[in-house]
Amino acid sequence: MTDTVDIEVAGSTMQGGPSLPQERRLLTAIPGPKSQDLLKRRNAAVAVGVSNVLPVFIAAGGGGVLVDIDGNSLIDMGSGIAVTSVGNAAPELVERVQAQVAAFTHTCFMVTPYEGYIEVCEELARLTPGDHDKRSALFNSGAEAVENAIKVARVATGRTAVIAFEHAYHGRTNLTMALTAKNMPYKHNFGPFASEVYRVPLSYPYRDGRDGATAARDAITKIEKEVGAENIAAMIIEPISGEGGFIVPAQGFLPALVDYCKETGIVFIADEVQSGFCRTGEWFACDHEGIVPDIITTAKGIAGGMPLAAVTGRAELMDAVHKGGLGGTYGGNPVSCAGALGAIETMRKQNLNERAVEIQEIMIPRLREMAAKTDVIGDVRGLGAMIAVELVHPGTKDPNPELTAQVIAYCHQQGVLVLSAGTYGNVLRFLPPLVIPDHLLNEALDIIEQAFLASTA
Ligand SMILES: Cc1ncc(COP(=O)(O)O)c(C=O)c1O
């Protein structure tokens, strides 16, 4: 069994995975000529609605780099949106996936089961917050996990309303579009949306200046006045909002909401699709304030790039659903389960929680230094390797999406893959693979600093 695969790039052979040279290397303009050719084919064959952040076509990935078909090696500060936390083609994952593919690829767990599915659910019971009796169900995507978490909460409570928050992102299916806050590009013209979703204010310390208790009281007052606890099945929240701009709520906000849900019989759902699995320096972002959700949704980092998602919840809630009420053809596919077990093995072996904290300790001081030198960085925030800066017009808190786009374009031209986020499109978000070496992280920060200098000169 090999850990890595030989790949032909720009006339030479290389291997994907961690043995890929950990360097930034620019051989052509970005995108290079081979990528430009593929882009033409892409535009003739792929729907416009499916867009690309950076149209370089990837041949190999591993550690902290992505290598494109022109031979350019980019520093990856996005992890495919918080997915490849263990790095691309992580050896433990590759080994288990290869073995599983060779054994069998699919039976449908609802038809004939297999052990990998159970092992993943056992890991979820061990790793997710709380030592209560838990059950899990596996799905393909984060949105599907969220949809199913709401189904479970509705059955278990006999209630219908769902509370979601400002700046929330929960997916692109019909119910999850209703839960997602931002119109463009996620919801525009796609309505009508699912009913019985009520949105309340989030704690956004940079913009609202409120402490956690006050922010929670404001949200709860709105809930009480406009919905009524006895009508509410679930409250769903990202402990750190992802697409919304890595907003870390003020301390005490989440615990107060959990207490309120407990008192009123509302199912508290933590959507940890983006923040889960070592990303913030804990197994789950809920762990930072010791909160225990009734249900937690996970995906992305869980399986290092194989499509897998999960709903894990209190046994009495999960088992309230009638037999056959949950499932799907591919949910918990055996190859994806093997990927998850490999990814979790890597997280443990390499202590990636600790590594995420180290990444925070490298990134936050450097970004704060940059903020001190310019008046366009309004806020530097985040936990672990989920770090963001919010860009504003000088001397104000007015969002500056134009500058954000310029900084990102500069980084891309220099071979550093950076993503944006935020309701106002003015947040640079950094989600490096947790296995990125320090020298690449520092080099990426150098380029980001240069991007600020170039864009504000
Ligand atoms: C918090 C959160 N929930 C749900 C989703 C939807 O996940 P998917 O894109 O796998 O459907 C995302 C995706 O970014 C997310 O960040």
The ligand as a Gaussian input file, in Angstrom:
#p B3LYP/6-31G(d) Opt

LIG

0 1
 C      -21.615000      26.263000       9.242000
 C      -21.981000      25.601000       7.957000
 N      -23.094000      24.864000       7.904000
 C      -23.466000      24.238000       6.777000
 C      -22.710000      24.329000       5.635000
 C      -23.139000      23.628000       4.385000
 O      -22.273000      22.572000       4.125000
 P      -22.215000      21.908000       2.651000
 O      -21.611000      22.924000       1.760000
 O      -21.365000      20.696000       2.842000
 O      -23.621000      21.578000       2.306000
 C      -21.531000      25.075000       5.646000
 C      -20.701000      25.217000       4.433000
 O      -19.894000      26.092000       4.283000
 C      -21.155000      25.736000       6.842000
 O      -20.043000      26.479000       6.911000

